[in-house]
């Protein structure tokens, strides 16, 4: 799970990616063919890497079987972009850990791999 969080927040320079991606996306919006290429070459590949980590945690029983990996990633990315663009709140390892805990500590998470759900 920490790998998934690390995929979302780059500890080397989170500000650069968080600032440039919205500008890039805005510039591509009037050009649907370029936006499609961007999504295929960058966005979908990055999201799939995160989804793989989430599915591994699901297979181990660490996360609910019915976890919506797309929604989790939308929540993570939305939080990061909002903080960067609107509030200026820190983007750091603490945030990454907190975002991961939102998923791992969610109600209904399966316990210890025995198939039973926590109450």
C-alpha positions as CSV (number, residue, x, y, z in Angstrom):
1,X,0.0,0.0,0.0
2,X,2.9,2.4,0.7
3,X,4.0,1.8,-2.9
4,X,0.6,3.0,-4.1
5,X,0.8,6.1,-2.0
6,X,4.3,6.7,-3.2
7,X,3.1,6.5,-6.8
8,X,0.7,9.4,-6.1
9,X,3.1,11.7,-4.2
10,X,6.6,11.9,-5.6
11,X,8.8,12.6,-2.6
12,X,11.5,14.1,-4.8
13,X,9.5,17.1,-6.0
14,X,5.8,16.8,-5.6
15,X,5.3,20.5,-6.3
16,X,6.6,20.3,-9.9
17,X,4.2,17.5,-10.9
18,X,1.3,18.9,-9.0
19,X,1.7,22.3,-10.7
20,X,2.5,21.1,-14.2
21,X,-0.1,18.4,-14.7
22,X,-3.2,20.7,-14.4
23,X,-1.6,23.2,-16.8
24,X,-0.8,20.4,-19.2
25,X,-4.3,19.0,-19.0
26,X,-5.8,22.4,-19.5
27,X,-3.6,23.0,-22.6
28,X,-4.6,19.6,-24.0
29,X,-8.4,19.9,-23.5
30,X,-9.0,21.8,-26.8
31,X,-7.1,19.0,-28.6
32,X,-9.0,15.7,-27.9
33,X,-6.5,13.6,-29.9
34,X,-3.6,14.9,-27.8
35,X,-5.5,14.5,-24.6
36,X,-6.2,10.8,-25.6
37,X,-2.5,10.3,-26.2
38,X,-1.6,11.8,-22.9
39,X,-4.1,9.7,-21.1
40,X,-2.8,6.5,-22.8
41,X,0.9,7.3,-22.5
42,X,1.0,8.7,-19.0
43,X,-2.2,8.7,-17.0
44,X,-3.5,5.2,-17.6
45,X,-0.1,3.6,-17.1
46,X,0.4,5.4,-13.8
47,X,-3.1,4.6,-12.6
48,X,-2.6,0.9,-13.6
49,X,0.6,0.8,-11.5
50,X,-1.4,2.0,-8.5
51,X,-4.3,-0.3,-9.2
52,X,-1.9,-3.3,-9.2
53,X,-0.7,-2.4,-5.7
54,X,-4.3,-2.0,-4.5
55,X,-5.4,-5.3,-6.1
56,X,-2.5,-7.1,-4.4
57,X,-3.7,-5.7,-1.1
58,X,-7.2,-6.9,-1.9
59,X,-5.9,-10.4,-2.8
60,X,-4.1,-10.6,0.6
61,X,-7.3,-9.6,2.3
62,X,-5.9,-6.3,3.5
63,X,-8.7,-4.4,1.6
64,X,-12.3,-5.2,0.7
65,X,-12.8,-7.3,-2.4
66,X,-15.1,-4.8,-3.8
67,X,-12.8,-1.8,-3.4
68,X,-13.3,0.7,-6.3
69,X,-9.7,1.3,-7.2
70,X,-10.6,4.0,-9.7
71,X,-12.5,6.0,-7.0
72,X,-9.6,5.6,-4.5
73,X,-7.2,7.0,-7.1
74,X,-9.6,9.9,-7.9
75,X,-9.8,10.7,-4.2
76,X,-6.0,10.6,-3.8
77,X,-5.3,12.7,-6.9
78,X,-8.1,15.2,-6.1
79,X,-6.7,15.7,-2.6
80,X,-3.2,16.3,-3.9
81,X,-4.3,18.7,-6.7
82,X,-6.6,20.6,-4.3
83,X,-3.9,21.0,-1.8
84,X,-1.3,22.1,-4.3
85,X,-3.5,24.5,-6.3
86,X,-5.9,25.8,-3.7
87,X,-4.7,25.5,-0.1
88,X,-1.0,25.2,-0.3
89,X,-1.1,22.5,2.3
90,X,2.0,20.2,2.4
91,X,2.5,17.3,0.0
92,X,4.7,15.0,1.9
93,X,5.1,11.4,3.2
94,X,2.7,12.2,6.0
95,X,0.0,13.0,3.5
96,X,0.8,9.8,1.5
97,X,0.5,7.7,4.7
98,X,-2.8,9.4,5.7
99,X,-4.3,8.8,2.2
100,X,-3.3,5.1,2.4
101,X,-4.8,4.8,5.9
102,X,-8.1,6.2,4.6
103,X,-8.3,3.0,2.5
104,X,-6.7,0.5,4.8
105,X,-8.6,1.7,7.9
106,X,-12.0,1.9,6.1
107,X,-15.0,0.2,7.7
108,X,-15.6,-3.3,6.3
109,X,-11.9,-4.0,5.8
110,X,-11.2,-7.7,5.9
111,X,-9.3,-8.9,8.9
112,X,-6.1,-11.1,8.9
113,X,-6.9,-12.8,5.6
114,X,-9.4,-15.2,7.1
115,X,-12.2,-13.9,5.0
116,X,-14.2,-12.3,7.9
117,X,-14.9,-8.6,7.8
118,X,-14.0,-6.4,10.8
119,X,-17.1,-5.0,12.5
